[in-house]
Amino acid sequence: MLERHERIHNFEEIRCYVVETLSQMELLKSDCCHLTVRMLTRDGKPCGVYFCLHGPRAVRLSAIWETDSNTILFYGTRGERVQRTRLKEAPQLPLKDTVC
């Protein structure tokens, strides 16, 4: 599994980083894919964000930003974890309405 460290300052930068990273995994054009984003909660409190990139031929790639560990986990088309990116700074979790 690939391990990286990145300095990302806000949620929009995280979203762009996730789209680019997931697209590169399957050699997809990032502007031709649809991204869904969902807030993850634990005991009713936000704890992360789930990203799913929908590509051609029903290709689905996903990533989870775990805010507790400030880590983004990337998963391939078969559900296997393929990359972990540790964020050097902790961007603020967006409001629920801005995520979905």
C-alpha positions in Angstrom: 0.0 0.0 0.0 1.3 3.4 -1.0 1.8 5.9 1.9 1.9 9.7 1.3 1.9 12.9 3.3 0.2 16.0 2.0 -0.4 19.6 3.1 -4.0 20.4 2.3 -5.7 23.5 3.7 -9.4 23.2 3.1 -12.2 20.8 2.1 -12.2 21.9 -1.5 -8.5 21.0 -1.8 -9.3 17.6 -0.3 -12.1 17.1 -2.8 -9.8 17.9 -5.7 -7.0 15.8 -4.3 -9.4 12.8 -4.0 -10.7 13.2 -7.5 -7.3 13.4 -9.0 -5.9 10.5 -7.0 -8.9 8.2 -7.7 -8.8 9.1 -11.4 -5.1 8.3 -11.7 -5.7 4.9 -10.1 -7.7 3.7 -13.1 -6.3 6.1 -15.7 -9.7 8.0 -15.9 -10.2 11.6 -17.0 -11.3 13.4 -13.9 -13.6 15.7 -15.7 -15.5 12.8 -17.2 -16.4 11.3 -13.8 -19.1 12.0 -11.2 -18.2 12.4 -7.5 -20.6 11.7 -4.7 -19.7 12.9 -1.2 -21.4 11.9 2.0 -20.7 13.0 5.6 -19.9 10.1 8.0 -21.2 10.2 11.6 -20.5 8.4 14.8 -22.9 8.8 17.7 -24.6 11.6 15.7 -21.4 13.6 15.4 -19.4 14.1 12.1 -16.3 11.8 12.0 -15.3 11.8 8.3 -16.3 12.1 4.7 -17.0 9.3 2.1 -16.1 10.0 -1.5 -17.1 7.8 -4.4 -15.9 8.4 -8.0 -18.3 7.0 -10.6 -16.5 6.3 -13.9 -17.3 4.7 -17.2 -18.3 1.0 -17.4 -19.7 1.2 -13.8 -16.3 1.8 -12.4 -16.5 2.9 -8.7 -13.5 4.1 -6.7 -13.8 5.4 -3.1 -11.9 7.2 -0.5 -12.7 8.0 3.2 -11.3 11.0 5.0 -11.0 10.0 8.7 -11.0 13.2 10.6 -9.9 11.6 13.9 -6.7 10.4 12.4 -6.6 13.1 9.7 -6.0 10.4 7.1 -7.5 9.8 3.7 -7.8 6.1 2.8 -8.2 5.2 -0.9 -9.8 2.0 -2.1 -9.6 0.4 -5.6 -12.4 -1.1 -7.7 -12.3 -4.4 -5.8 -12.6 -2.7 -2.4 -8.9 -3.2 -1.4 -7.1 -0.4 0.3 -4.4 0.9 -2.1 -3.2 4.2 -0.6 -3.1 6.1 2.7 -2.5 9.9 2.7 -1.8 11.5 6.0 -2.6 15.2 6.1 0.0 17.4 7.7 -2.7 19.9 8.8 -6.3 19.3 9.9 -8.7 21.1 7.6 -12.0 22.0 9.1 -14.8 19.6 8.4 -17.4 21.3 6.2 -21.0 21.9 7.3 -23.3 19.0 6.5 -25.2 21.0 3.9 -22.1 21.8 1.9 -21.0 18.2 1.6 -24.0 16.4 0.1 
